[in-house]
Amino acid sequence: MTKPVLLTGASGALGRRLAQGLAAGGRRLVLTDIAPFPDPLPEGARFERADLEDGVALLRLAEGCGAILHFGGVSVERPFEEVMGPNIRGLFHVYEAARREGARVVFASSNHAIGFHERPAGGGPRLDARCHFRPDGFYGLAKAYGELMGRLYWDKHGVENVNLRIGSSFPEPVDARMLSTWLSYADLLRLVARCLDAPRVGHAVIWGASANPAAWWGADHRDRIGWAPQDTAEAFRDQVGRLTSGNPVAERYQGGGFCAQGYSRAEPSPRDPFA
Ligand SMILES: NC(=O)c1ccc[n+]([C@@H]2O[C@H](COP(=O)([O-])OP(=O)(O)OC[C@H]3O[C@@H](n4cnc5c(N)ncnc54)[C@H](O)[C@@H]3O)[C@@H](O)[C@H]2O)c1
């Protein structure tokens, strides 16, 4: 892809790494965030501060861009009213800009869109990306909405999009859950680069996790973009393998602590057919 790439959430933890890594790969970047960009601007990049709720600004920023990497917005569980603006209305602005430019969208979705799936017991079957959405909060619900927005814009307008259901993208795994969910920064960068370079993607959903033997996630559309993760969380097992939360809800479900946050249901019994 030779056209510039628009990156939202450029000042965030992942945005900063992507800005640096993609620029080093020779890509021209338009960076945006509501917060100032904290690093020296990478070569070939420009930065403009904007709120995702400002649809006109998004249209202007996307002008001439071949792809939008949408990494901006609320990135943790928050009350509905806080999630609504950036993650619901903002996402609509991103897709409208992509439609006008004929640009591809790469959306930072999340495992929290499916967080209430139980963890597979003892190496049980891995979850297929075509599984039902089971969001574990308003944040995860907005990610599910974002993936469906991608479905709509592909079916109705031919806007291509890749939805990355990111697990835990941090410098290193910090607890036992991340032995299953960790995505290294290097794997993330290679994943995003493949999303940009693949000739055709349609509407795709890809689990964002490294090659972790303890992974919970299986089939997805990675073959469409020709990506395979290279790193593994297993190397950190001795360091973090015993670091569990001690919370039964967090440990039962894939979304971990997000599931336990504000949980008010009586814990279902394993024999409950509607559990
Ligand atoms: N880091 C992970 O492990 C992980 C896991 C799953 C999904 N994700 C998703 O990846 C993306 C990046 O995650 P991150 O860890 O870098 O989060 P982050 O919170 O560090 O970055 C998000 C950025 O969005 C910006 N933002 C928030 N509201 C905005 C608004 N109204 N207008 C413009 N910008 C706004 C923030 O200023 C911030 O810089 C997020 O969408 C997050 O949901 C991350």
PDBQT file of the ligand as one rigid body, heavy atoms in Angstrom, charges set to zero:
ROOT
HETATM    1  N1  LIG A 301      -3.337  -3.235  24.820  1.00  0.00    +0.000 N 
HETATM    2  C1  LIG A 301      -4.086  -4.319  24.755  1.00  0.00    +0.000 C 
HETATM    3  O1  LIG A 301      -3.720  -5.369  25.270  1.00  0.00    +0.000 OA
HETATM    4  C2  LIG A 301      -5.395  -4.300  24.005  1.00  0.00    +0.000 A 
HETATM    5  C3  LIG A 301      -6.201  -5.449  24.050  1.00  0.00    +0.000 A 
HETATM    6  C4  LIG A 301      -7.389  -5.461  23.323  1.00  0.00    +0.000 A 
HETATM    7  C5  LIG A 301      -7.755  -4.346  22.588  1.00  0.00    +0.000 A 
HETATM    8  N2  LIG A 301      -6.966  -3.234  22.588  1.00  0.00    +0.000 N 
HETATM    9  C6  LIG A 301      -7.416  -2.064  21.827  1.00  0.00    +0.000 C 
HETATM   10  O2  LIG A 301      -6.324  -1.513  21.127  1.00  0.00    +0.000 OA
HETATM   11  C7  LIG A 301      -6.452  -0.091  21.083  1.00  0.00    +0.000 C 
HETATM   12  C8  LIG A 301      -5.186   0.537  21.664  1.00  0.00    +0.000 C 
HETATM   13  O3  LIG A 301      -5.013   0.063  22.987  1.00  0.00    +0.000 OA
HETATM   14  P1  LIG A 301      -3.963   0.744  23.981  1.00  0.00    +0.000 P 
HETATM   15  O4  LIG A 301      -3.587  -0.290  24.965  1.00  0.00    +0.000 OA
HETATM   16  O5  LIG A 301      -2.936   1.434  23.192  1.00  0.00    +0.000 OA
HETATM   17  O6  LIG A 301      -4.906   1.798  24.707  1.00  0.00    +0.000 OA
HETATM   18  P2  LIG A 301      -4.554   3.293  25.160  1.00  0.00    +0.000 P 
HETATM   19  O7  LIG A 301      -5.630   3.688  26.143  1.00  0.00    +0.000 OA
HETATM   20  O8  LIG A 301      -3.148   3.396  25.602  1.00  0.00    +0.000 OA
HETATM   21  O9  LIG A 301      -4.744   4.129  23.814  1.00  0.00    +0.000 OA
HETATM   22  C9  LIG A 301      -5.987   4.591  23.364  1.00  0.00    +0.000 C 
HETATM   23  C10 LIG A 301      -5.791   5.993  22.819  1.00  0.00    +0.000 C 
HETATM   24  O10 LIG A 301      -7.067   6.488  22.378  1.00  0.00    +0.000 OA
HETATM   25  C11 LIG A 301      -7.101   7.860  22.671  1.00  0.00    +0.000 C 
HETATM   26  N3  LIG A 301      -8.487   8.344  22.786  1.00  0.00    +0.000 N 
HETATM   27  C12 LIG A 301      -9.369   8.097  23.785  1.00  0.00    +0.000 A 
HETATM   28  N4  LIG A 301     -10.513   8.777  23.571  1.00  0.00    +0.000 NA
HETATM   29  C13 LIG A 301     -10.348   9.454  22.403  1.00  0.00    +0.000 A 
HETATM   30  C14 LIG A 301     -11.171  10.340  21.673  1.00  0.00    +0.000 A 
HETATM   31  N5  LIG A 301     -12.406  10.678  22.093  1.00  0.00    +0.000 N 
HETATM   32  N6  LIG A 301     -10.698  10.873  20.529  1.00  0.00    +0.000 NA
HETATM   33  C15 LIG A 301      -9.437  10.560  20.097  1.00  0.00    +0.000 A 
HETATM   34  N7  LIG A 301      -8.609   9.732  20.757  1.00  0.00    +0.000 NA
HETATM   35  C16 LIG A 301      -9.061   9.191  21.910  1.00  0.00    +0.000 A 
HETATM   36  C17 LIG A 301      -6.371   8.004  24.006  1.00  0.00    +0.000 C 
HETATM   37  O11 LIG A 301      -5.897   9.338  24.209  1.00  0.00    +0.000 OA
HETATM   38  C18 LIG A 301      -5.264   6.980  23.864  1.00  0.00    +0.000 C 
HETATM   39  O12 LIG A 301      -4.053   7.577  23.420  1.00  0.00    +0.000 OA
HETATM   40  C19 LIG A 301      -7.713   0.262  21.865  1.00  0.00    +0.000 C 
HETATM   41  O13 LIG A 301      -8.794   0.388  20.957  1.00  0.00    +0.000 OA
HETATM   42  C20 LIG A 301      -7.922  -0.959  22.739  1.00  0.00    +0.000 C 
HETATM   43  O14 LIG A 301      -9.291  -1.139  23.055  1.00  0.00    +0.000 OA
HETATM   44  C21 LIG A 301      -5.804  -3.183  23.294  1.00  0.00    +0.000 A 
ENDROOT
TORSDOF 0
